[in-house]
Amino acid sequence: MMVDHSLEQAFSDVYTKFKLQFYLKIFKRFEGREATLTAVETFCVEVIHALGQPTVSQFADFVNITPANATAKVKRLVEKGYLRKVQSQEDRREFFLVVTERFYEYLEYNTSYMDTVIERIEAHFDTSDVDTFKRMLTIISRELMSEVELLRPEPRFDQ
C-alpha cells in the first residue's frame, strides 16, 4: 500500500506543533526555577492519566517495566503530589493510581492549546466537516491505533 507522503507530512506537522507548543509553555513555566518532574516521571504520570486509574501492575505491564520499578516511580510521583493511591473496595490489597489536582494544573499547559485549536476548527469549518473529523478521529483511535488500548472509555461521537 502506498503512503501518501503529503498526508504523512501534514499529520507529522500537526503532531509536532502540538508538542512544540506544549514544550514552550513548560519551559516558560519553569523559567528561572527547577522543574518538579523529571522527563521520565512526566511520561509516567501522563501514561497513568491516559490509562484511567490503573493499578501499579497495569501501569507496569503497559510500559513493560518490572513491578518493583513501577512501584518506585509511583512512590516518587506520590511524594511529589502528582498521584495518590486509592484502595480498591473489592480487593483491599489492590490500589488504583489517581492523578491529583497538581497533575491537572500541569496538564492545563497541554490542553489549553488543544482547546484553542478546537475552537479554531469549529469556527473555520462547517458543522458537517467538524462532525466528519470527529468520526474520523474516533475511527483512527478505535480501529487504526488498536495497539494502544485505553483503560478509560473513549468518547462516543457516533450517536
Helices and strands as residue ranges (DSSP letters): H 5-29, H 39-51, H 56-63, H 67-79, E 83-87, E 95-99, H 101-124, H 127-139, I 140-144
